[in-house]
């Protein structure tokens, strides 16, 4: 007999509960489900996390005490499905109550959930509720750099979420309806990525328009030897390979490299894959160029990863900045004389971007920045380039900004 389909609301609640308990969304295990069901569950969970404070405001008056984490997550998912996504309340309430009743552990909460969600469905003024704010420690740091107005604009971009950006392989076409953004193509939110035309044939891969800029900045030529450090899941590796470079892609995580191999196979591109720690690995020969996408806080990607504010801590940033400096120093030693390196992070924090390059220029005599203008973002004082989530990507852009990235092109002149 065919197995019953998993309910995307149940899966979404599992994801939200896992994040509340400290897990990264991508690492939370889920029961087997069809790709379309998983995709819908993911969208519901993302919406619930982006509207976490709003659901708190709606639900709290009707709760004598907060229920178990999993039950509260189900209430949050049901609330955003009704109030943010406009689903008919009757169906949402019934499905949520049915799922709870079917659970041995949470069945006793079904009656409460029925009453609370019915009350929630009657809430007026959802759109006027304050947008989700960043955690206090992160908000303070960003406010010192971008000001209160800038932080509010960034938070608005996070609330809006992210469209689907694609990098198209040379000679291939973007799916119908995609609009150009910088050197990338953009589709509206929603839908199952693997079902889009051109996915199975490897015509394109998913990559934020800002994430595509560092490889563009490196401007590799056919036949050049290039190291892509911290390469998985492989968007930049594929860009470099598609440009004709001889790419060695290195990453510390074998599971993430498995995904990189799958992406290369799907797109018909090739690169040498190495699983190693760049701090303890040495290439067999010096190379023409290095792309170092350094491990970072990923605070520039909250618009597409709203779970990050729940799990990132200030101590994470302190550890990462030391690692970034060590990786940058080591990567510079992999270059041929006259070679070039692009350093980048998907972080909004200057400690992981502008300050890293300013410090590297002091540590390394003869090192200089040589960063040309790019189609998105703006130049920075020390010679790098910065994008922000609230950046507009066109005069009539209604589909959101881009990820927050920092990047700089470095050259080492003889001293």
NORMOQUI-V718595 format. One line per field, one symbol per residue. psi: psi as a letter, one per 40 degrees, with the letter a starting at -180 (. if undefined). A space follows every 50 residues. Layout:
psi=???
This chain:
psi=iiiiiihdddddddddddddeeiideehiiihiidddddddddddddddd fddddddddddehdihaiddddddddddddddddefihdddddddddddd dehddedeedddddddddddeehifddeiiihiiiddddddddddeiddd ddddddddddaiahiihhiheiiiiheiihhbeaihiiiiihdeeihedd efdiihhidddeddddddfiiheihhhhifdieeddddddddeeihhhhh idhdddddddddddddefiiihhhhihdeeihidiiidihhhgihaefee eddegedddddiidddddddddddddddddddeeiiheiihhhiifiehd decddddddddddghehiifhiiieiaiiideeaihiidehheidfheei biihiiiihiihii.
